[in-house]
């Protein structure tokens, strides 16, 4: 009986690790897409401070522009 419980616990632990890895990879891809889009618009991706971290990177980072607006034309 103990062996069955240990095997079940180990299986749950491995499943949790696998889910975390997949989530981290997705988050990394989302972050890279946000970074690329922000840099293409001439901004700098900065973390949003003062709040609780959200599950998605688009709620944790903001594209910051310094100087003139990116929509300003000469």
N, C-alpha and C positions, 0 to 999 in steps of 0.2 A: 504494500500500500504506500509506503514512504517513497519508494522508487517512482511510482506513478506520479506522485505529487511533485517530486523533484523534476521529473521529465516535463510535466505540464508547466511548471514555473519557468524552467529553462526555455521552453518553447515560447512562452509569453514574453520573456525578456528579449529573445532574439527577434520576435515580431515587432516589438517596440523599437528596437534599434534600427530595423529595416525601414520602418515608417519614418523615423527621425531623419535617416539619411535621404530618403526620397524627398521629404519636405525641405531639407536643407538645399538639395540640388535645385529644386523648383524655385526656392527663394533666391538662390544665387543667380539663376537665369533671369528672374524678374529684376533683381538689382542691376545686373549687367545691362538689361534692356533700358531701364530707367536712366542709368548712367550714360549710355550711348545717346539716348534721346536728348537728355539735358545738355550734354557737351555739344551736340549738333546744333542746339539753339544758342550756344555761347554762354551757358550757365555752368554752375558748379553744384553737384549733388551734395546736400548737407543733411545730417540727421536732424530730425525734429526733436527738440529737448522739452522736458517738462511734463510729458505724458507717459502713459503706460505703453509699452511696446505692443504693436498690433501684429496679427498673424501674417499680413502681407506688407511687402516693402514699400508699396506706393503710399501707405499710411504712415510709414516711419521716416520717410525722406522727402525733402522738398528741393526743387531746382532753384537755386539762388542766383540772381543776376546782379552784377555790380555795374554802376555807371548808367549809361543810357539804356532805354528799353530795347529789347531785341527786335521790336517791330518798328523802331525809328529808322527812317531812311534819310540818307544824306541829302 
